[in-house]
Amino acid sequence: MGNNNRMEKTRILDRINDLKVLFFFVIAAAVVSLGIMDLIIIPISLFAVQHKELFTFIVRDVTWVAIAATFLIMLVRRVYVLRKDELSAKEILSHLISKPVTVISLFLLIIFLSLLLIYLIYLLLHYNSYFIYKLVN
């Protein structure tokens, strides 16, 4: 009934033929990405070698200015949206203070829970080897 269905073929040659197409597609995608990456990276590398001070200024200083400008634009946009929703200045200030505190608290909670999970996994693996040692001896 399902003789023409490729997923039901169990012969090794059929599986190899299916995987061969996927293999060549992955290799082709890697070659294309490598070529595009070289087209982008080589001019940047040559510029960085020829103009060290300017490249350092662009990477170090302009990046920080761009990050600060992005945060400032986000803040101004948020205040504009809250003013448009007819919130008072006190409510807007309360929102602007409570939102970052909430996000930072959530971030710290995630970090703490991740560390706790890693520690529990460590304890489990550590005592697992100890119990296996005790069972064998």
C-alpha positions as CSV (number, residue, x, y, z in Angstrom):
1,M,0.0,0.0,0.0
2,G,2.8,2.5,0.8
3,N,5.4,1.2,-1.6
4,N,5.8,4.7,-3.2
5,N,6.1,6.5,0.1
6,R,9.8,7.5,0.6
7,M,9.4,7.5,4.4
8,E,8.5,3.9,4.5
9,K,11.4,2.6,2.5
10,T,13.8,0.9,4.8
11,R,16.6,-0.2,2.5
12,I,19.9,1.4,3.3
13,L,20.5,2.6,-0.3
14,D,17.2,4.5,-0.2
15,R,18.2,6.1,3.1
16,I,21.6,7.0,1.7
17,N,20.0,8.6,-1.4
18,D,17.7,10.7,0.8
19,L,20.6,11.8,3.0
20,K,22.9,12.5,0.0
21,V,20.7,15.4,-1.2
22,L,20.6,16.8,2.3
23,F,24.4,16.4,2.6
24,F,25.1,18.3,-0.6
25,F,22.7,21.0,0.3
26,V,24.4,21.6,3.6
27,I,27.8,21.7,1.9
28,A,26.5,24.1,-0.8
29,A,25.0,26.4,1.9
30,A,28.3,26.4,3.8
31,V,30.3,27.3,0.7
32,V,27.9,30.1,-0.3
33,S,28.0,31.5,3.3
34,L,31.8,31.3,3.3
35,G,31.9,33.3,0.1
36,I,29.5,35.9,1.3
37,M,31.3,36.2,4.6
38,D,34.7,36.7,2.8
39,L,33.1,39.4,0.7
40,I,32.0,41.2,3.8
41,I,35.0,40.6,6.1
42,I,37.9,41.2,3.8
43,P,37.2,44.9,3.2
44,I,36.5,45.5,6.9
45,S,39.8,43.7,7.8
46,L,41.8,45.7,5.2
47,F,40.2,49.0,6.5
48,A,41.1,48.0,10.1
49,V,44.7,47.3,9.3
50,Q,45.2,50.4,7.2
51,H,43.3,52.8,9.5
52,K,43.8,51.5,13.0
53,E,42.9,54.6,15.0
54,L,39.8,55.3,13.0
55,F,38.6,51.7,13.2
56,T,39.2,51.7,16.9
57,F,37.3,55.0,17.3
58,I,34.4,53.5,15.2
59,V,34.2,50.3,17.1
60,R,34.7,51.6,20.6
61,D,33.2,55.1,20.7
62,V,30.6,55.1,18.0
63,T,29.2,51.8,19.3
64,W,28.7,53.2,22.8
65,V,27.1,56.3,21.3
66,A,24.8,54.1,19.2
67,I,23.7,52.0,22.2
68,A,23.1,55.2,24.3
69,A,21.1,56.8,21.5
70,T,19.0,53.6,21.1
71,F,18.2,53.6,24.8
72,L,17.4,57.3,24.7
73,I,15.1,56.9,21.7
74,M,13.3,53.9,23.5
75,L,12.9,56.1,26.6
76,V,11.5,59.1,24.7
77,R,9.2,56.8,22.7
78,R,7.9,55.2,25.9
79,V,7.2,58.5,27.5
80,Y,5.4,59.7,24.4
81,V,3.2,56.6,24.3
82,L,2.4,56.9,28.0
83,R,1.6,60.6,27.6
84,K,-0.7,59.7,24.6
85,D,-2.5,57.3,27.0
86,E,-3.2,60.4,29.2
87,L,-1.1,59.3,32.2
88,S,0.1,61.9,34.6
89,A,3.8,62.7,35.1
90,K,3.8,60.9,38.4
91,E,2.4,57.7,36.8
92,I,4.9,57.9,34.0
93,L,7.8,58.3,36.4
94,S,6.5,55.4,38.5
95,H,6.2,53.3,35.3
96,L,9.7,54.3,34.2
97,I,11.2,53.3,37.5
98,S,9.2,50.1,38.2
99,K,9.7,48.6,34.7
100,P,13.5,48.4,34.8
101,V,13.5,47.2,38.4
102,T,11.1,44.4,37.3
103,V,13.2,43.4,34.4
104,I,16.4,43.4,36.5
105,S,14.7,41.4,39.2
106,L,13.5,38.9,36.6
107,F,17.0,38.7,35.1
108,L,18.6,38.0,38.5
109,L,15.9,35.4,39.3
110,I,16.7,33.6,36.0
111,I,20.5,33.7,36.8
112,F,19.9,32.4,40.3
113,L,17.6,29.6,39.2
114,S,20.1,28.6,36.5
115,L,22.9,28.5,39.0
116,L,20.8,26.5,41.3
117,L,19.9,24.0,38.5
118,I,23.6,23.7,37.6
119,Y,24.5,23.0,41.2
120,L,21.8,20.4,41.6
121,I,22.9,18.7,38.5
122,Y,26.5,18.7,39.8
123,L,25.4,17.2,43.1
124,L,23.4,14.6,41.3
125,L,26.3,13.5,39.1
126,H,28.8,13.7,42.0
127,Y,26.8,11.6,44.4
128,N,25.7,9.3,41.5
129,S,29.3,8.2,41.0
130,Y,29.8,7.9,44.8
131,F,26.7,5.6,45.0
132,I,27.8,3.5,42.1
133,Y,31.2,3.2,43.7
134,K,29.6,2.0,46.9
135,L,27.3,-0.4,45.1
136,V,30.2,-2.0,43.2
137,N,32.5,-2.4,46.2
